[in-house]
């Protein structure tokens, strides 16, 4: 699976995650008491390992 930061943000928003703040190029998403940092570097793809970790932590995988 190949995904950039913008696509990942959209997927998370569609699954009830809320963007609480942006620190530089990292968007902080929150759901309940859980926060996850999502890197957004233009249209650059997120590397496989990091993408899998974020999806797992977000309960999307």
NUDOLUM-636727 format. One line per 2 residues: their letters; for each residue x, y, z of N, C-alpha, C, O, CB. Coordinates in Angstrom, 2 decimals. Each point is the difference from the previous one (the first is absolute). Glycine has a CB too. Layout:
BEGIN
A	X,Y,Z,X,Y,Z,X,Y,Z,X,Y,Z,X,Y,Z | ...
//
This chain:
BEGIN
XX	0.86,-1.18,0.00,-0.86,1.18,0.00,0.90,1.24,0.00,0.92,0.10,0.81,-2.79,-1.34,0.42 | 1.60,2.15,-2.12,0.76,1.23,-0.13,-0.93,1.17,0.34,-1.06,0.13,-0.61,2.60,-1.15,-1.16
XX	-1.15,1.85,2.73,-0.89,1.07,0.43,0.83,1.20,0.45,1.02,-0.15,0.67,-2.79,-1.53,0.02 | 1.32,2.88,-1.08,0.69,1.18,0.50,-0.75,0.53,1.24,-1.06,-0.51,0.35,1.89,1.09,-2.70
XX	-0.27,0.43,2.99,-0.57,0.52,1.23,-1.41,0.54,-0.14,-0.83,-0.19,0.89,3.11,0.71,-0.21 | -2.55,0.14,-1.80,-1.34,0.58,-0.21,-1.06,-1.10,-0.10,-1.10,0.14,0.54,2.14,1.82,-1.70
XX	-0.71,-3.04,0.46,-0.94,-1.12,-0.13,-0.24,-0.66,1.36,-1.12,-0.40,0.32,1.89,0.02,-2.69 | 0.29,0.26,3.16,-0.12,-0.60,1.33,-0.87,0.87,0.91,-0.81,-0.53,0.76,3.07,-0.55,-1.05
XX	-2.09,2.40,0.22,-0.84,0.90,0.79,-1.47,-0.16,-0.36,-0.87,-0.05,0.87,2.77,1.67,-0.71 | -2.17,-1.71,-1.46,-1.38,-0.16,-0.47,-0.60,-1.32,0.52,-1.14,-0.02,0.46,1.68,1.37,-2.53
XX	0.24,-2.42,2.00,-0.46,-1.30,0.50,-0.30,0.08,1.49,-1.01,-0.53,0.47,2.37,-0.64,-2.24 | -0.49,1.82,2.52,-0.20,0.11,1.45,-1.22,0.86,0.33,-0.77,-0.34,0.90,3.24,0.06,-0.56
XX	-2.65,1.38,-1.07,-1.18,0.86,0.23,-1.29,-0.77,-0.26,-0.99,0.17,0.71,2.34,1.87,-1.35 | -1.34,-2.89,-0.38,-1.18,-0.80,-0.33,-0.28,-1.07,1.05,-1.08,-0.59,0.02,1.54,0.99,-2.43
XX	0.51,-0.64,3.30,-0.16,-0.98,1.07,-0.02,0.69,1.37,0.50,-0.54,0.99,0.64,-1.19,-2.42 | -1.72,2.93,1.47,-0.26,0.74,1.23,1.22,0.55,0.72,-0.09,0.34,1.18,-1.86,-1.76,-0.96
XX	3.09,1.52,-0.88,1.16,0.66,0.59,-0.12,1.50,-0.27,-0.48,0.41,-1.06,1.94,-2.49,0.75 | -1.03,2.89,1.26,-0.11,1.45,-0.09,1.40,0.63,0.03,0.84,-0.38,0.81,-3.12,0.31,0.32
XX	2.50,1.02,-2.03,1.29,0.69,-0.02,-0.03,1.08,1.09,-0.83,0.90,-0.04,1.14,-1.35,-2.46 | 0.61,0.36,3.46,0.00,0.94,1.11,1.01,1.12,-0.15,-0.21,1.10,0.49,-0.54,-2.94,0.94
XX	1.87,1.56,-2.12,0.99,1.04,-0.25,0.99,-0.45,-1.07,0.07,-1.17,-0.36,-0.32,1.98,2.74 | 1.01,0.17,-2.88,1.04,-0.27,-0.98,1.30,0.58,0.54,0.06,1.18,0.35,-1.71,-1.17,-2.30
XX	2.67,-0.83,2.02,1.32,0.45,0.45,0.97,-0.21,-1.16,0.50,-1.10,-0.22,-0.98,0.52,2.67 | 0.73,1.65,-3.19,0.85,-0.11,-1.18,-0.70,-0.83,-1.06,-1.09,0.36,-0.46,3.15,-0.16,1.87
XX	-1.44,-1.30,-1.80,-0.60,-0.87,-1.03,-0.68,-1.21,0.61,-0.35,-0.94,-0.72,2.09,1.70,-0.90 | -1.93,-0.75,2.95,-0.64,-1.13,0.67,-1.37,0.39,0.52,-0.14,0.94,0.79,2.39,-1.84,-0.16
XX	-3.26,0.18,-1.07,-1.38,0.24,0.41,-0.30,-0.94,1.16,0.21,-1.21,-0.11,-0.92,1.96,-2.24 | 0.21,-0.21,3.44,-0.31,-0.80,1.17,-1.49,-0.33,-0.02,-0.84,0.89,0.06,2.73,0.18,1.28
XX	-2.18,-2.36,-1.42,-1.37,-0.48,-0.07,-0.38,-0.61,1.35,0.83,-0.64,0.65,-0.62,0.22,-3.15 | -1.46,0.63,2.92,-0.44,-0.48,1.30,-1.35,-0.70,-0.11,-0.88,0.41,-0.75,2.14,1.44,1.86
XX	-1.38,-2.92,-0.32,-1.26,-0.73,0.12,-0.03,-0.55,1.42,0.85,-0.81,0.38,-0.96,0.20,-2.89 | -0.87,1.05,3.28,-0.04,-0.39,1.40,1.21,0.59,0.72,0.23,1.21,-0.07,-1.47,-3.35,-0.50
XX	2.01,1.31,1.25,1.19,0.49,0.68,1.29,-0.37,-0.75,1.09,0.08,0.56,-2.32,-0.25,1.61 | 1.08,-0.24,-3.41,1.14,-0.44,-0.82,0.38,1.07,-1.01,-0.87,0.54,-0.69,0.16,-2.92,0.99
XX	2.00,2.68,-0.41,0.51,0.96,-0.99,1.03,-0.68,-0.88,0.83,-0.78,0.46,-1.25,2.71,1.12 | 0.36,-1.61,-2.87,0.94,-0.55,-0.97,0.51,1.14,-0.88,-0.78,0.84,-0.47,-0.39,-3.11,0.48
XX	2.48,2.29,-0.23,0.62,1.00,-0.87,0.10,-0.56,-1.41,0.51,-1.10,-0.21,0.80,2.07,2.15 | -1.81,-0.20,-2.92,0.03,-0.42,-1.40,0.87,0.98,-0.79,-0.33,1.18,-0.08,-1.99,-2.23,0.27
XX	3.43,0.57,-0.78,0.86,0.89,-0.78,-0.61,0.29,-1.37,-0.46,-0.91,-0.69,2.46,-0.01,1.90 | -2.00,2.19,-1.60,-0.50,0.39,-1.31,1.11,0.81,-0.68,0.24,1.16,0.34,-2.69,-1.13,0.44
XX	3.12,-0.65,-1.74,1.09,0.64,-0.73,-0.38,0.05,-1.48,0.54,-0.75,-0.82,1.19,-0.06,2.51 | -2.64,1.70,-2.02,-0.47,0.12,-1.38,-0.65,-1.29,-0.46,-0.85,-0.55,0.70,2.65,2.21,-1.18
XX	-1.40,-2.15,-0.69,-0.59,-1.24,-0.52,0.95,-1.18,0.20,-0.16,-1.04,-0.64,-1.14,2.36,-1.05 | 2.28,-1.16,2.59,0.96,-1.06,0.27,-0.68,-1.12,0.78,-0.68,0.25,1.00,2.57,1.42,-0.99
XX	-1.70,-2.89,-0.46,-0.62,-1.17,0.65,0.61,-0.24,1.38,1.18,0.26,0.23,-1.61,-1.29,-2.48 | -0.42,0.54,3.15,0.47,-0.40,1.33,0.60,-1.39,-0.15,-0.58,-0.87,-0.65,-1.19,2.29,1.87
XX	2.95,-1.63,-0.61,0.66,-1.29,-0.12,-0.85,-1.10,0.61,-0.76,0.22,0.94,2.99,0.93,-0.90 | -2.07,-2.34,-0.59,-0.83,-1.16,0.34,-0.09,-0.28,1.50,-1.10,-0.19,0.52,1.72,-0.74,-2.72
XX	0.50,0.90,2.89,0.02,-0.32,1.42,-0.76,1.02,0.83,-0.79,-0.37,0.88,2.97,-0.74,-1.23 | -1.95,2.40,0.08,-0.69,1.06,0.73,-1.49,-0.01,-0.30,-0.82,0.17,0.91,2.91,1.20,-0.95
XX	-2.44,-1.57,-1.21,-1.41,-0.05,-0.39,-0.73,-1.13,0.73,-1.09,0.19,0.52,1.69,0.76,-2.78 | 0.03,-2.13,2.28,-0.61,-1.14,0.70,-0.15,0.28,1.49,-1.00,-0.37,0.60,1.98,-1.18,-2.30
XX	0.02,2.20,2.31,-0.06,0.32,1.43,-1.15,0.97,0.29,-0.75,-0.20,0.95,3.24,-0.16,-0.77 | -2.62,1.41,-1.00,-1.07,0.98,0.20,-1.37,-0.66,-0.18,-0.90,0.22,0.81,2.43,1.62,-1.61
XX	-1.68,-2.64,-0.26,-1.28,-0.67,-0.24,-0.36,-0.95,1.16,-1.15,-0.07,0.42,1.56,0.23,-2.91 | 0.59,-0.88,2.99,-0.23,-0.93,1.12,-0.40,0.78,1.26,-0.96,-0.37,0.68,2.64,-1.27,-1.67
XX	-0.94,2.71,1.30,-0.29,0.81,1.18,-1.38,0.64,-0.08,-0.67,0.19,1.02,3.12,0.24,-0.76 | -2.88,-0.09,-1.48,-1.29,0.65,-0.20,-1.15,-1.01,-0.06,-1.16,0.38,-0.07,2.34,1.45,-1.14
XX	-0.85,-3.12,1.22,-1.03,-1.03,-0.06,-0.58,-0.17,-1.39,-1.13,-0.45,-0.16,0.60,0.93,2.53 | 1.30,-0.11,-3.38,-0.47,-0.09,-1.38,0.59,-1.20,-0.74,-0.23,-0.18,-1.19,-0.02,2.66,1.19
X	1.01,-3.29,0.73,0.61,-1.18,-0.64,-0.09,-1.18,0.93,0.46,-1.09,-0.33,1.12,2.55,-0.98
//
